[in-house]
Amino acid sequence: MKLKNILVGLEGLKVKGDLDIDISNIESDSRKIKKNGLFVAIKGFDVDGHDYIKTAIENGAVAVLASIDIDKKILKEIMNDVTIILAPDTRYALAIASCNFYDNPSRKFKLVGITGTKGKTTTSFMAKSILEKAGMKVGLVGTIAIYIGDKKLEDSDRTTPESSKLQEIFAKMAKAKCDVVIMEVSSQSLKLNRVAGCDFDIGVFTNFSEDHISPKEHPDMKDYFESKLKLFDMCKTCFTNADDLQTSKIPKLLPEKNVLTYGIDNFCNLLAKDITVTSTAVDYKVKIGTRNERIKIDIPGRFSVYNSLAAIAIAAKLGVSAEPIKEALLDIKVPGRSELVPNKKDLNIMIDYAHSPESLENILSAVKSYTKGRVINVFGCGGDRDSGKRPIMGEISGRIADYTVITSDNPRTEDPEQIVKEIEAGMKKTNGKYTCIVDRIEAIKYAINMANKNDLIVLAGKGHEPYQEINGKKYPFDERIIVNDIINGK
């Protein structure tokens, strides 16, 4: 594609060189650039892409898109080697250029974006299952993996990919003739323009609570909320939770948008009634079309009602009738979300991705309501993330769980022992029984050894993740395997 066509829609550019050259690839990672490539230099939190412009040129870049305030020394060194484009915001420029390069693939299918603090993954899997039951071909981009139908393209290393990667994925989905693509949209991806240029048909804002407040994420809750709200600026139809304190305000905040609501307790467009929660399932009535339908889901807990209502709202907007909705939700299973781990001791061991105060409170409250014996919670908090939630989560576990094993999660570049101490500070505000075991495998082993068949062990925080991240390296850590290795004496 000609470089001039790739830059369509971008304003405020300064150009030196030939825009009539052919570009065969576009990347923000200099290591991935190939012959006749366009390298987009992005200043990140840890790495500045401008420092790698020379490497990109050596690897085949014939054009460089850099920040308008690029170091004059770097600019002088590359002046005569490549076409240079300077932009006010290179992240935004990468997104729009990628849309153009891949021929705006999100216009070739229905695109559904799901944001919110909790429930994005479960809602997206539910919606995908319903739409497929109705005969549609569905792509999924999310926290766990990227799928076209039943085929997994790859595991995900972040909720929403970088814009160039995202548009490449969309192009594959368009080529595969997907009818609908469902995407989890993180607050970071909205703030950093990874989804700029995407043509969203439907947007969902599931809920909002404290999370992702850190130097590398959001400075405060206001920035976090406003970042998520950007999704609705990009959508034709919007759905949000009428029972959530923050998201319930959205219809009034965006009066010009078509914002529809779902919920349990408050007036809304899609209302769940007659809810029954058991130890293995939840069921309720909801009006789909002109009839009240009974919905059953084998994932217990009130949160399952909200997630499924969001999925039903998406499906109904796309013309799906009641029967595929009911059949799909009855069979739904989501990796790492309230996932029971089969084991030869027949112990009740549940893996859940709960890693924020509210999600931890939700899962512990849900299992507490039906567990005959003790609820034993094994959890930690991630390093290089919001440290303020650590004592809060310690206090929640101390208040709800019968016994807590405080351990490590993904410590990243932080000292795991220090993280454990910060969690313990909150635990000490309660009368909860607990122990601290920093090694997560030993912590899981401790919980298994103390449990009996009436107890339920919750392994919270890692969910679907098959790794543990320590000092920039990801080590294999699949809790399903670890649990069975411990029980089998390996």
BELCORVEN-V804281 format. One record per residue. RES is the residue in one letter. PHI is phi in whole degrees, -180 to 180 (none if undefined). PSI is psi in radians with two decimals (* if undefined). BURIAL is + if it has 16 or more other C-alpha atoms within 10 Angstrom, else -. Layout:
# BELCORVEN-V804281
res=RES phi=PHI psi=PSI burial=BURIAL
res=RES phi=PHI psi=PSI burial=BURIAL
This chain:
# BELCORVEN-V804281
res=M phi=none psi=2.47 burial=-
res=K phi=-66 psi=2.45 burial=-
res=L phi=-58 psi=-0.67 burial=+
res=K phi=-62 psi=-0.55 burial=-
res=N phi=-76 psi=-0.52 burial=-
res=I phi=-69 psi=-0.48 burial=+
res=L phi=-92 psi=0.07 burial=+
res=V phi=-60 psi=2.30 burial=-
res=G phi=95 psi=-0.15 burial=-
res=L phi=-94 psi=2.34 burial=-
res=E phi=-116 psi=2.82 burial=-
res=G phi=73 psi=0.42 burial=-
res=L phi=-85 psi=2.59 burial=+
res=K phi=-117 psi=2.27 burial=-
res=V phi=-126 psi=2.43 burial=-
res=K phi=-134 psi=2.05 burial=-
res=G phi=121 psi=-2.99 burial=-
res=D phi=-88 psi=2.14 burial=-
res=L phi=-94 psi=0.01 burial=+
res=D phi=-97 psi=0.30 burial=-
res=I phi=-87 psi=2.75 burial=-
res=D phi=-87 psi=2.36 burial=+
res=I phi=-115 psi=2.27 burial=+
res=S phi=-107 psi=-0.25 burial=+
res=N phi=-157 psi=2.69 burial=+
res=I phi=-134 psi=2.23 burial=+
res=E phi=-148 psi=2.68 burial=+
res=S phi=-108 psi=0.00 burial=+
res=D phi=-109 psi=1.99 burial=+
res=S phi=-59 psi=-0.46 burial=+
res=R phi=-71 psi=-0.39 burial=-
res=K phi=-96 psi=-0.11 burial=-
res=I phi=-66 psi=2.40 burial=+
res=K phi=-119 psi=-3.10 burial=+
res=K phi=-54 psi=2.40 burial=-
res=N phi=62 psi=0.66 burial=+
res=G phi=-94 psi=2.78 burial=+
res=L phi=-108 psi=2.07 burial=+
res=F phi=-99 psi=2.21 burial=+
res=V phi=-108 psi=2.01 burial=+
res=A phi=-87 psi=2.11 burial=+
res=I phi=-119 psi=2.33 burial=+
res=K phi=-87 psi=1.89 burial=+
res=G phi=-94 psi=-3.00 burial=-
res=F phi=-72 psi=-0.64 burial=-
res=D phi=-112 psi=-0.50 burial=-
res=V phi=-130 psi=2.43 burial=-
res=D phi=-105 psi=1.99 burial=-
res=G phi=-59 psi=-0.39 burial=+
res=H phi=-65 psi=-0.42 burial=+
res=D phi=-74 psi=-0.17 burial=-
res=Y phi=-116 psi=0.27 burial=+
res=I phi=-62 psi=-0.76 burial=+
res=K phi=-61 psi=-0.72 burial=+
res=T phi=-62 psi=-0.72 burial=-
res=A phi=-62 psi=-0.72 burial=+
res=I phi=-65 psi=-0.73 burial=+
res=E phi=-62 psi=-0.56 burial=-
res=N phi=-85 psi=-0.07 burial=+
res=G phi=126 psi=0.05 burial=+
res=A phi=-66 psi=2.29 burial=+
res=V phi=-109 psi=-0.09 burial=+
res=A phi=-147 psi=2.54 burial=+
res=V phi=-129 psi=2.23 burial=+
res=L phi=-107 psi=2.00 burial=+
res=A phi=-128 psi=3.00 burial=+
res=S phi=-70 psi=2.56 burial=+
res=I phi=-64 psi=-0.37 burial=-
res=D phi=-104 psi=0.56 burial=-
res=I phi=-57 psi=2.55 burial=-
res=D phi=-57 psi=2.22 burial=-
res=K phi=-59 psi=-0.56 burial=-
res=K phi=-65 psi=-0.79 burial=-
res=I phi=-63 psi=-0.74 burial=-
res=L phi=-60 psi=-0.76 burial=-
res=K phi=-65 psi=-0.66 burial=-
res=E phi=-68 psi=-0.48 burial=-
res=I phi=-108 psi=0.00 burial=-
res=M phi=-45 psi=-0.83 burial=-
res=N phi=-99 psi=0.07 burial=-
res=D phi=-94 psi=-0.61 burial=-
res=V phi=-145 psi=2.93 burial=+
res=T phi=-74 psi=2.32 burial=+
res=I phi=-116 psi=2.25 burial=+
res=I phi=-121 psi=2.20 burial=+
res=L phi=-107 psi=2.31 burial=+
res=A phi=-128 psi=2.63 burial=+
res=P phi=-65 psi=-0.56 burial=+
res=D phi=-142 psi=1.80 burial=+
res=T phi=-73 psi=-0.44 burial=+
res=R phi=-65 psi=-0.82 burial=+
res=Y phi=-64 psi=-0.73 burial=+
res=A phi=-62 psi=-0.71 burial=+
res=L phi=-61 psi=-0.74 burial=+
res=A phi=-64 psi=-0.85 burial=+
res=I phi=-69 psi=-0.73 burial=+
res=A phi=-61 psi=-0.66 burial=+
res=S phi=-68 psi=-0.71 burial=+
res=C phi=-57 psi=-0.82 burial=+
res=N phi=-64 psi=-0.77 burial=+
res=F phi=-62 psi=-0.65 burial=+
res=Y phi=-96 psi=0.26 burial=+
res=D phi=64 psi=0.74 burial=+
res=N phi=44 psi=1.09 burial=+
res=P phi=-64 psi=-0.46 burial=+
res=S phi=-69 psi=-0.16 burial=+
res=R phi=-86 psi=-0.08 burial=+
res=K phi=-100 psi=0.03 burial=+
res=F phi=-152 psi=2.98 burial=+
res=K phi=-78 psi=2.21 burial=+
res=L phi=-110 psi=2.18 burial=+
res=V phi=-113 psi=2.18 burial=+
res=G phi=-110 psi=2.31 burial=+
res=I phi=-122 psi=2.10 burial=+
res=T phi=-124 psi=3.03 burial=+
res=G phi=138 psi=2.82 burial=+
res=T phi=-71 psi=-0.74 burial=+
res=K phi=-130 psi=2.77 burial=+
res=G phi=87 psi=-0.03 burial=+
res=K phi=-61 psi=-0.85 burial=+
res=T phi=-67 psi=-0.84 burial=+
res=T phi=-62 psi=-0.77 burial=+
res=T phi=-61 psi=-0.72 burial=+
res=S phi=-67 psi=-0.69 burial=+
res=F phi=-67 psi=-0.68 burial=+
res=M phi=-63 psi=-0.83 burial=+
res=A phi=-63 psi=-0.73 burial=+
res=K phi=-61 psi=-0.79 burial=+
res=S phi=-63 psi=-0.74 burial=+
res=I phi=-64 psi=-0.84 burial=+
res=L phi=-64 psi=-0.65 burial=+
res=E phi=-69 psi=-0.63 burial=+
res=K phi=-63 psi=-0.50 burial=+
res=A phi=-86 psi=0.06 burial=+
res=G phi=95 psi=0.17 burial=-
res=M phi=-91 psi=2.69 burial=+
res=K phi=-94 psi=2.19 burial=+
res=V phi=-125 psi=2.33 burial=+
res=G phi=-101 psi=2.63 burial=+
res=L phi=-136 psi=2.25 burial=+
res=V phi=-123 psi=2.02 burial=+
res=G phi=-160 psi=-2.94 burial=+
res=T phi=-64 psi=-0.59 burial=+
res=I phi=-85 psi=-0.91 burial=+
res=A phi=-165 psi=3.09 burial=+
res=I phi=-115 psi=2.22 burial=+
res=Y phi=-126 psi=2.58 burial=+
res=I phi=-120 psi=1.89 burial=+
res=G phi=61 psi=-2.28 burial=+
res=D phi=-84 psi=-0.18 burial=-
res=K phi=-85 psi=2.13 burial=-
res=K phi=-86 psi=2.09 burial=-
res=L phi=-76 psi=-0.75 burial=-
res=E phi=-170 psi=2.78 burial=-
res=D phi=-76 psi=2.66 burial=-
res=S phi=-94 psi=2.52 burial=-
res=D phi=-108 psi=-0.07 burial=-
res=R phi=-155 psi=2.82 burial=-
res=T phi=-61 psi=-0.87 burial=+
res=T phi=-122 psi=2.12 burial=+
res=P phi=-64 psi=2.87 burial=+
res=E phi=-59 psi=2.66 burial=+
res=S phi=-58 psi=-0.69 burial=+
res=S phi=-66 psi=-0.70 burial=+
res=K phi=-68 psi=-0.71 burial=+
res=L phi=-61 psi=-0.79 burial=+
res=Q phi=-69 psi=-0.57 burial=+
res=E phi=-64 psi=-0.74 burial=+
res=I phi=-63 psi=-0.81 burial=+
res=F phi=-58 psi=-0.68 burial=+
res=A phi=-62 psi=-0.70 burial=+
res=K phi=-64 psi=-0.68 burial=+
res=M phi=-69 psi=-0.66 burial=+
res=A phi=-66 psi=-0.73 burial=+
res=K phi=-64 psi=-0.58 burial=-
res=A phi=-80 psi=0.04 burial=-
res=K phi=64 psi=0.73 burial=+
res=C phi=-65 psi=2.39 burial=+
res=D phi=-80 psi=-0.67 burial=+
res=V phi=-138 psi=2.49 burial=+
res=V phi=-123 psi=2.25 burial=+
res=I phi=-108 psi=2.26 burial=+
res=M phi=-132 psi=2.30 burial=+
res=E phi=-75 psi=2.26 burial=+
res=V phi=-116 psi=1.90 burial=+
res=S phi=-78 psi=2.76 burial=+
res=S phi=-63 psi=-0.63 burial=+
res=Q phi=-64 psi=-0.71 burial=+
res=S phi=-66 psi=-0.57 burial=+
res=L phi=-75 psi=-0.74 burial=+
res=K phi=-65 psi=-0.67 burial=+
res=L phi=-98 psi=0.27 burial=+
res=N phi=63 psi=0.46 burial=+
res=R phi=-68 psi=-0.46 burial=+
res=V phi=-106 psi=0.20 burial=+
res=A phi=-59 psi=2.41 burial=+
res=G phi=89 psi=-0.18 burial=+
res=C phi=-72 psi=2.47 burial=+
res=D phi=-102 psi=1.49 burial=+
res=F phi=-79 psi=2.33 burial=+
res=D phi=-92 psi=-0.71 burial=+
res=I phi=-132 psi=2.42 burial=+
res=G phi=-126 psi=2.50 burial=+
res=V phi=-128 psi=2.32 burial=+
res=F phi=-118 psi=1.79 burial=+
res=T phi=-71 psi=-0.78 burial=+
res=N phi=-176 psi=3.07 burial=+
res=F phi=-150 psi=2.19 burial=+
res=S phi=-153 psi=3.04 burial=+
res=E phi=-67 psi=2.24 burial=+
res=D phi=-176 psi=2.81 burial=+
res=H phi=60 psi=0.53 burial=+
res=I phi=-99 psi=1.86 burial=+
res=S phi=-165 psi=2.89 burial=-
res=P phi=-57 psi=-0.51 burial=-
res=K phi=-96 psi=0.02 burial=-
res=E phi=-123 psi=-1.72 burial=+
res=H phi=-120 psi=2.39 burial=+
res=P phi=-70 psi=-0.48 burial=-
res=D phi=-159 psi=3.05 burial=-
res=M phi=-67 psi=-0.55 burial=-
res=K phi=-62 psi=-0.82 burial=-
res=D phi=-65 psi=-0.69 burial=-
res=Y phi=-62 psi=-0.82 burial=+
res=F phi=-67 psi=-0.82 burial=+
res=E phi=-64 psi=-0.57 burial=-
res=S phi=-64 psi=-0.80 burial=+
res=K phi=-65 psi=-0.66 burial=+
res=L phi=-65 psi=-0.36 burial=+
res=K phi=-58 psi=-0.47 burial=-
res=L phi=-58 psi=-0.73 burial=+
res=F phi=-69 psi=-0.41 burial=+
res=D phi=-65 psi=-0.36 burial=-
res=M phi=-103 psi=0.02 burial=+
res=C phi=-111 psi=2.62 burial=+
res=K phi=-82 psi=-0.76 burial=-
res=T phi=-126 psi=2.38 burial=+
res=C phi=-126 psi=2.45 burial=+
res=F phi=-125 psi=2.44 burial=+
res=T phi=-148 psi=2.91 burial=+
res=N phi=-84 psi=2.03 burial=+
res=A phi=-74 psi=-0.25 burial=+
res=D phi=-97 psi=-0.20 burial=+
res=D phi=-84 psi=2.35 burial=+
res=L phi=-56 psi=-0.77 burial=-
res=Q phi=-84 psi=-0.82 burial=-
res=T phi=-70 psi=-0.40 burial=+
res=S phi=-66 psi=-0.31 burial=+
res=K phi=-83 psi=-0.24 burial=-
res=I phi=-61 psi=-0.74 burial=+
res=P phi=-54 psi=-0.65 burial=+
res=K phi=-78 psi=-0.53 burial=-
res=L phi=-70 psi=-0.53 burial=-
res=L phi=-125 psi=1.15 burial=-
res=P phi=-64 psi=-0.38 burial=-
res=E phi=-82 psi=-0.18 burial=-
res=K phi=-98 psi=2.75 burial=+
res=N phi=-88 psi=1.49 burial=-
res=V phi=-103 psi=2.01 burial=+
res=L phi=-105 psi=2.74 burial=+
res=T phi=-126 psi=2.73 burial=+
res=Y phi=-136 psi=2.73 burial=+
res=G phi=174 psi=-2.95 burial=+
res=I phi=-123 psi=-0.78 burial=+
res=D phi=-99 psi=-0.45 burial=-
res=N phi=-115 psi=2.84 burial=-
res=F phi=-57 psi=2.32 burial=-
res=C phi=-161 psi=3.00 burial=+
res=N phi=-76 psi=-0.54 burial=-
res=L phi=-130 psi=1.78 burial=+
res=L phi=-110 psi=2.25 burial=+
res=A phi=-89 psi=2.35 burial=+
res=K phi=-133 psi=2.86 burial=+
res=D phi=51 psi=0.95 burial=-
res=I phi=-83 psi=2.33 burial=+
res=T phi=-124 psi=2.21 burial=-
res=V phi=-116 psi=2.20 burial=+
res=T phi=-117 psi=-3.06 burial=-
res=S phi=-72 psi=-0.27 burial=+
res=T phi=-123 psi=-0.18 burial=-
res=A phi=-159 psi=3.02 burial=-
res=V phi=-137 psi=2.48 burial=+
res=D phi=-141 psi=2.71 burial=+
res=Y phi=-162 psi=2.97 burial=+
res=K phi=-106 psi=2.49 burial=+
res=V phi=-150 psi=2.56 burial=+
res=K phi=-85 psi=2.06 burial=-
res=I phi=-119 psi=2.05 burial=+
res=G phi=71 psi=-2.11 burial=-
res=T phi=-107 psi=-0.01 burial=-
res=R phi=-121 psi=2.59 burial=-
res=N phi=-80 psi=2.19 burial=-
res=E phi=-116 psi=2.57 burial=+
res=R phi=-94 psi=2.09 burial=+
res=I phi=-106 psi=2.34 burial=+
res=K phi=-127 psi=2.39 burial=+
res=I phi=-135 psi=2.33 burial=+
res=D phi=-86 psi=0.67 burial=+
res=I phi=-129 psi=1.76 burial=+
res=P phi=-68 psi=2.70 burial=+
res=G phi=121 psi=2.56 burial=+
res=R phi=-60 psi=-0.60 burial=+
res=F phi=-61 psi=-0.49 burial=+
res=S phi=-66 psi=-0.53 burial=+
res=V phi=-66 psi=-0.83 burial=+
res=Y phi=-62 psi=-0.80 burial=+
res=N phi=-61 psi=-0.74 burial=+
res=S phi=-71 psi=-0.61 burial=+
res=L phi=-61 psi=-0.72 burial=+
res=A phi=-62 psi=-0.75 burial=+
res=A phi=-65 psi=-0.68 burial=+
res=I phi=-65 psi=-0.70 burial=+
res=A phi=-60 psi=-0.76 burial=+
res=I phi=-61 psi=-0.88 burial=+
res=A phi=-62 psi=-0.78 burial=+
res=A phi=-62 psi=-0.70 burial=+
res=K phi=-62 psi=-0.55 burial=-
res=L phi=-91 psi=0.19 burial=-
res=G phi=87 psi=0.29 burial=-
res=V phi=-83 psi=2.41 burial=+
res=S phi=-86 psi=3.09 burial=-
res=A phi=-65 psi=-0.73 burial=+
res=E phi=-60 psi=-0.88 burial=-
res=P phi=-60 psi=-0.60 burial=+
res=I phi=-62 psi=-0.87 burial=+
res=K phi=-64 psi=-0.77 burial=+
res=E phi=-65 psi=-0.76 burial=+
res=A phi=-67 psi=-0.76 burial=+
res=L phi=-69 psi=-0.49 burial=+
res=L phi=-66 psi=-0.53 burial=+
res=D phi=-100 psi=-0.04 burial=-
res=I phi=-66 psi=2.38 burial=+
res=K phi=-136 psi=2.34 burial=+
res=V phi=-123 psi=2.14 burial=+
res=P phi=-57 psi=2.23 burial=+
res=G phi=77 psi=0.17 burial=+
res=R phi=-121 psi=1.90 burial=+
res=S phi=49 psi=0.69 burial=+
res=E phi=-90 psi=2.06 burial=+
res=L phi=-82 psi=2.38 burial=+
res=V phi=-99 psi=1.94 burial=+
res=P phi=-62 psi=2.43 burial=-
res=N phi=-155 psi=2.72 burial=-
res=K phi=-72 psi=-0.24 burial=-
res=K phi=-86 psi=-0.11 burial=-
res=D phi=56 psi=0.60 burial=-
res=L phi=-79 psi=2.60 burial=+
res=N phi=-85 psi=1.78 burial=+
res=I phi=-125 psi=2.08 burial=+
res=M phi=-116 psi=2.29 burial=+
res=I phi=-99 psi=2.29 burial=+
res=D phi=-145 psi=2.53 burial=+
res=Y phi=-78 psi=0.04 burial=+
res=A phi=-49 psi=2.02 burial=+
res=H phi=-139 psi=0.26 burial=+
res=S phi=-127 psi=2.82 burial=+
res=P phi=-54 psi=-0.82 burial=+
res=E phi=-69 psi=-0.71 burial=+
res=S phi=-68 psi=-0.62 burial=+
res=L phi=-66 psi=-0.75 burial=+
res=E phi=-63 psi=-0.70 burial=+
res=N phi=-62 psi=-0.85 burial=+
res=I phi=-71 psi=-0.68 burial=+
res=L phi=-68 psi=-0.70 burial=+
res=S phi=-65 psi=-0.68 burial=+
res=A phi=-63 psi=-0.86 burial=+
res=V phi=-73 psi=-0.52 burial=+
res=K phi=-63 psi=-0.57 burial=+
res=S phi=-69 psi=-0.36 burial=-
res=Y phi=-126 psi=-0.10 burial=+
res=T phi=-76 psi=2.23 burial=-
res=K phi=-72 psi=-0.68 burial=-
res=G phi=-99 psi=-2.39 burial=-
res=R phi=-91 psi=2.62 burial=+
res=V phi=-97 psi=2.03 burial=+
res=I phi=-108 psi=2.01 burial=+
res=N phi=-105 psi=2.17 burial=+
res=V phi=-111 psi=2.03 burial=+
res=F phi=-157 psi=2.83 burial=+
res=G phi=-143 psi=-2.94 burial=+
res=C phi=-133 psi=2.56 burial=+
res=G phi=-71 psi=2.55 burial=+
res=G phi=-81 psi=2.83 burial=+
res=D phi=59 psi=0.49 burial=-
res=R phi=-133 psi=-3.14 burial=+
res=D phi=-50 psi=1.85 burial=+
res=S phi=-78 psi=-0.34 burial=+
res=G phi=-66 psi=-0.39 burial=-
res=K phi=-83 psi=-0.20 burial=+
res=R phi=-62 psi=-0.97 burial=+
res=P phi=-65 psi=-0.53 burial=+
res=I phi=-63 psi=-0.77 burial=+
res=M phi=-70 psi=-0.59 burial=+
res=G phi=-62 psi=-0.74 burial=+
res=E phi=-67 psi=-0.68 burial=+
res=I phi=-62 psi=-0.83 burial=+
res=S phi=-65 psi=-0.70 burial=+
res=G phi=-63 psi=-0.55 burial=+
res=R phi=-81 psi=-0.61 burial=+
res=I phi=-103 psi=-0.84 burial=+
res=A phi=-71 psi=2.66 burial=+
res=D phi=-80 psi=-0.48 burial=+
res=Y phi=-153 psi=2.43 burial=+
res=T phi=-125 psi=2.36 burial=+
res=V phi=-111 psi=1.87 burial=+
res=I phi=-83 psi=2.25 burial=+
res=T phi=-145 psi=-2.89 burial=+
res=S phi=-93 psi=2.68 burial=+
res=D phi=-116 psi=-1.95 burial=+
res=N phi=-107 psi=1.62 burial=+
res=P phi=-67 psi=-0.37 burial=+
res=R phi=53 psi=-2.14 burial=+
res=T phi=-95 psi=0.07 burial=-
res=E phi=-92 psi=2.84 burial=-
res=D phi=-77 psi=2.04 burial=-
res=P phi=-61 psi=-0.56 burial=+
res=E phi=-65 psi=-0.64 burial=-
res=Q phi=-68 psi=-0.69 burial=-
res=I phi=-62 psi=-0.77 burial=+
res=V phi=-60 psi=-0.72 burial=+
res=K phi=-63 psi=-0.66 burial=+
res=E phi=-69 psi=-0.63 burial=+
res=I phi=-67 psi=-0.75 burial=+
res=E phi=-61 psi=-0.56 burial=+
res=A phi=-59 psi=-0.66 burial=+
res=G phi=-74 psi=-0.67 burial=+
res=M phi=-59 psi=-0.66 burial=+
res=K phi=-67 psi=-0.25 burial=-
res=K phi=-78 psi=-0.14 burial=-
res=T phi=-115 psi=3.09 burial=-
res=N phi=-99 psi=0.23 burial=-
res=G phi=-65 psi=2.50 burial=+
res=K phi=-83 psi=2.43 burial=+
res=Y phi=-160 psi=2.91 burial=+
res=T phi=-143 psi=2.77 burial=-
res=C phi=-114 psi=2.12 burial=+
res=I phi=-134 psi=1.82 burial=+
res=V phi=-64 psi=-0.71 burial=+
res=D phi=-69 psi=2.05 burial=-
res=R phi=-67 psi=-0.59 burial=+
res=I phi=-65 psi=-0.76 burial=+
res=E phi=-65 psi=-0.59 burial=-
res=A phi=-66 psi=-0.75 burial=+
res=I phi=-64 psi=-0.72 burial=+
res=K phi=-61 psi=-0.71 burial=-
res=Y phi=-62 psi=-0.77 burial=+
res=A phi=-65 psi=-0.75 burial=+
res=I phi=-63 psi=-0.72 burial=+
res=N phi=-68 psi=-0.46 burial=-
res=M phi=-93 psi=-0.19 burial=-
res=A phi=-85 psi=2.62 burial=+
res=N phi=-120 psi=-3.13 burial=+
res=K phi=-71 psi=-0.25 burial=-
res=N phi=-89 psi=-0.23 burial=-
res=D phi=-83 psi=2.86 burial=+
res=L phi=-132 psi=2.19 burial=+
res=I phi=-97 psi=2.20 burial=+
res=V phi=-104 psi=2.09 burial=+
res=L phi=-99 psi=1.71 burial=+
res=A phi=-100 psi=2.53 burial=+
res=G phi=115 psi=-0.66 burial=+
res=K phi=-102 psi=-0.54 burial=+
res=G phi=54 psi=-2.07 burial=+
res=H phi=-75 psi=-0.25 burial=+
res=E phi=-63 psi=2.23 burial=+
res=P phi=-96 psi=0.38 burial=+
res=Y phi=-145 psi=2.91 burial=+
res=Q phi=-127 psi=2.22 burial=+
res=E phi=-96 psi=2.08 burial=+
res=I phi=-133 psi=2.10 burial=+
res=N phi=50 psi=0.84 burial=-
res=G phi=82 psi=-0.01 burial=-
res=K phi=-120 psi=2.44 burial=-
res=K phi=-101 psi=2.06 burial=-
res=Y phi=-100 psi=2.50 burial=-
res=P phi=-56 psi=2.25 burial=-
res=F phi=-159 psi=1.40 burial=+
res=D phi=-101 psi=1.97 burial=-
res=E phi=-66 psi=-0.41 burial=+
res=R phi=-65 psi=-0.78 burial=+
res=I phi=-68 psi=-0.77 burial=-
res=I phi=-61 psi=-0.77 burial=+
res=V phi=-58 psi=-0.84 burial=+
res=N phi=-73 psi=-0.55 burial=+
res=D phi=-64 psi=-0.73 burial=-
res=I phi=-64 psi=-0.83 burial=+
res=I phi=-67 psi=-0.58 burial=+
res=N phi=-85 psi=0.04 burial=-
res=G phi=76 psi=0.39 burial=-
res=K phi=-84 psi=* burial=-
